[in-house]
Amino acid sequence: MKFVKEDEEERRDYILQKDKTTIFTARFVIIALVILIIAVVASGIHFEWF
């Protein structure tokens, strides 16, 4: 099973596609996770848990 489907391939056994939707969603998820990590660290500093 391949991980990323290239545009010219005719296979169906892939996990991700290399298209605009997948790239946008991956960036959105990564940015959301970074924001959540920053929020957890900031709240920990604010409430003196660290």
C-alpha positions in Angstrom: 0.0 0.0 0.0 1.4 3.4 -1.0 1.2 6.4 1.4 0.6 9.2 -1.1 -1.1 8.9 -4.5 0.5 10.8 -7.3 -1.7 12.5 -9.9 -0.9 10.2 -12.8 -1.4 6.9 -11.0 -4.5 4.8 -11.5 -4.2 2.8 -8.3 -6.7 2.9 -5.5 -4.7 1.5 -2.6 -3.3 4.7 -1.1 -3.8 6.6 2.2 -3.4 10.2 1.1 -3.8 12.1 -2.2 -1.5 14.8 -3.5 -4.2 17.4 -4.1 -5.3 20.8 -2.7 -7.8 19.4 -0.2 -5.3 17.1 1.4 -2.6 19.8 1.6 -5.0 22.4 3.1 -6.4 19.9 5.6 -2.9 18.8 6.7 -1.8 22.4 7.2 -5.0 23.2 9.1 -4.5 20.3 11.5 -0.8 21.1 12.1 -1.6 24.8 12.8 -4.5 23.8 15.1 -2.2 21.4 17.1 0.5 24.0 17.5 -2.1 26.6 18.7 -3.4 24.0 21.3 0.1 23.2 22.5 0.8 26.9 23.0 -2.5 27.3 24.8 -1.7 24.4 27.2 1.8 25.8 27.9 0.5 29.3 28.5 -2.2 28.1 30.8 0.3 26.0 32.7 2.5 29.1 33.1 -0.4 31.3 34.1 -1.7 28.9 36.8 1.9 28.1 37.9 1.7 24.3 37.2 5.1 24.3 35.6 
